Structure formats: C-alpha cells, structure tokens
C-alpha cells in the first residue's frame, strides 16, 4: 500500500468495528460462563444466547463448547 492509498477514516472505522466485535464476543463469553456457573442447561444457554444476540446456532454451540467447563 502506498501512502496515497491510505484512508485514515476507513482505518478508524475498521478499528472501531473490530473493537466492538471483540467486546460483543467477550460479553457473550461472560454470559455463557454465568449460565454455566448457575447450573443452566447447555441447550437452554444456547437458545437464550441465540435469541439475545442473533447469532447462528452453530456459532453459539462452538462458543459454548469453548467456554463451558
């Protein structure tokens, strides 16, 4: 990339978007851990996360598998 191609506004937007996504995933991981700590079932946790955050069920199942102890 040359100096003439650099778009500062675009870079800032991309950085903010990445930060939002990282924060969102962290919040979801925290919610999954809270459900696990409270003894909620995996199935109920998955369905609640899907409803609340609008993520595909496969993605949530993957996240629950990573976070659930």
Buried (B, 14 or more C-beta within 10 A) or exposed (E): EEEEEEEEEEEEEEEEEEEEEEEEBEEBBEBBBEBBEEEBEBEEBBEBBBEEBEBEEEBBBEBBEEBEE
